[in-house]
Every structure is written in structure tokens, then in C-alpha cells.
Amino acid sequence: MKTKADVASYISRSILLSGKSNIQIAAEAGFPNPNIISMIKSGKTPMPMARIPALAKAMGTDPKVLLDGCLAAYHPELHKVISTLAPSMLISRGELSVIRALRHAVRTGSFA
């Protein structure tokens, strides 16, 4: 996800895959009006950064993936700073699992 359209598409796909309606997602994520979900999905409204954890939980996705995409799309300079100075802040659960498995393999010598 690098663009606002990518973020909107990711959110649309994630909601579709969740099997939940916009109304359900909005309620679970704490949005007072479910229309905001449609506006975010269409790209007409930017994703409110403070709602990333709640929306990701409602969609069943990794909040760091959504954060990374939103930062890249809406705040590219901040994304660059965080990616440079604190890249671990943007490591997803899936990526962390790979890192842990690699570390285990290195410790035990089982990757050779």
C-alpha cells in the first residue's frame, strides 16, 4: 500500500473478507456513523489514524499493516522517518513470525 487508493482498496477487501457489513464494522470500530466506512472505502475520506487499531480489529487484520499503508499514503515523510529510525514499529505479526522462526532455526542449526 503506497497510495490512498491502495489503502481504500485494502480496507474494502478486508471488510469483504471479514464477512461483516459496513454497519457492523463501523459499530465495532467505534465510528458513530456507518457512512464513514463507505467514504473510506471509496477513498473520499482519509482513514482516521486514531481509528486504525479498532478498524483493523473489526476487520480481523493486522493493525501494523494498516498503519504502514496509511502512513505511506497520507504521511509519506513521517513514514520515511519511522521506517528509518524505528522500522520494528511497522513489522506485522506475519513478519514477526518469520523473524522468530528464522531466529529459532539459527539458534538450533535447523535451517542449514
C-alpha positions in Angstrom: 0.0 0.0 0.0 1.6 3.2 -1.1 -1.3 5.4 -2.3 -4.6 6.5 -0.9 -6.3 4.3 -3.5 -4.3 1.3 -2.2 -5.4 2.0 1.4 -9.1 2.2 0.3 -8.8 -1.0 -1.7 -7.1 -2.8 1.2 -9.9 -1.7 3.5 -12.6 -2.7 1.0 -11.0 -6.2 0.5 -10.5 -6.7 4.2 -14.1 -5.8 5.1 -15.4 -8.1 2.3 -13.2 -10.9 3.6 -14.4 -10.3 7.1 -18.0 -11.2 6.1 -19.2 -8.2 8.1 -21.3 -5.3 6.9 -20.2 -1.7 6.9 -22.7 -1.2 9.8 -21.1 -4.0 11.8 -17.5 -2.8 11.1 -18.4 0.8 12.0 -20.0 -0.2 15.3 -17.1 -2.4 16.2 -14.5 0.2 15.3 -16.4 3.0 17.2 -17.5 5.1 14.2 -20.7 6.9 15.1 -21.9 6.9 11.5 -21.5 3.8 9.3 -21.4 6.0 6.2 -17.8 6.9 7.1 -16.9 3.3 6.2 -18.3 3.7 2.7 -16.4 7.0 2.3 -13.1 5.5 3.5 -13.6 2.5 1.1 -14.3 4.9 -1.8 -11.2 7.0 -1.0 -13.4 10.1 -0.4 -12.3 10.3 3.2 -8.9 9.5 4.6 -8.6 6.8 7.2 -8.5 8.5 10.6 -5.2 7.4 12.1 -6.5 7.1 15.6 -9.1 4.5 14.5 -6.5 2.2 12.9 -6.3 -0.3 15.8 -10.1 -0.5 16.2 -10.8 -0.8 12.5 -8.1 -3.5 12.0 -9.5 -5.5 14.9 -13.0 -5.2 13.5 -11.8 -6.3 10.1 -9.7 -9.1 11.5 -6.4 -7.7 10.1 -3.0 -6.7 11.4 -3.1 -3.1 12.6 0.5 -2.6 11.7 -0.2 -3.5 8.1 -2.9 -0.9 8.0 -0.7 1.7 9.9 2.1 1.1 7.4 -0.1 1.7 4.4 -1.8 4.7 5.9 1.4 6.3 6.9 2.9 5.7 3.4 -0.2 7.1 1.7 -1.2 10.0 3.9 2.1 10.9 5.7 5.0 9.8 3.5 7.6 11.9 5.3 6.6 10.5 8.7 6.6 7.0 7.2 10.1 7.5 5.9 11.3 8.7 9.3 9.6 5.8 11.2 10.8 3.3 8.6 14.4 4.6 9.0 14.6 5.1 12.8 12.1 2.6 14.2 11.3 0.0 11.5 10.2 -2.5 14.1 7.2 -0.4 14.7 5.9 -1.4 11.3 6.7 -5.1 11.4 3.4 -7.1 11.0 2.5 -10.2 13.0 3.2 -12.3 10.0 6.7 -10.8 9.5 7.4 -11.2 13.2 6.5 -14.9 13.0 9.0 -15.3 10.1 11.7 -13.5 12.1 11.1 -15.7 15.2 11.2 -18.8 13.1 14.4 -17.7 11.5 16.0 -16.9 14.9 14.9 -20.3 16.2 16.4 -22.0 13.1 19.7 -20.1 13.6 19.8 -21.0 17.3 19.1 -24.7 16.8 21.0 -25.0 13.5 18.0 -26.5 11.8 17.9 -24.2 8.8 21.1 -25.4 7.2 
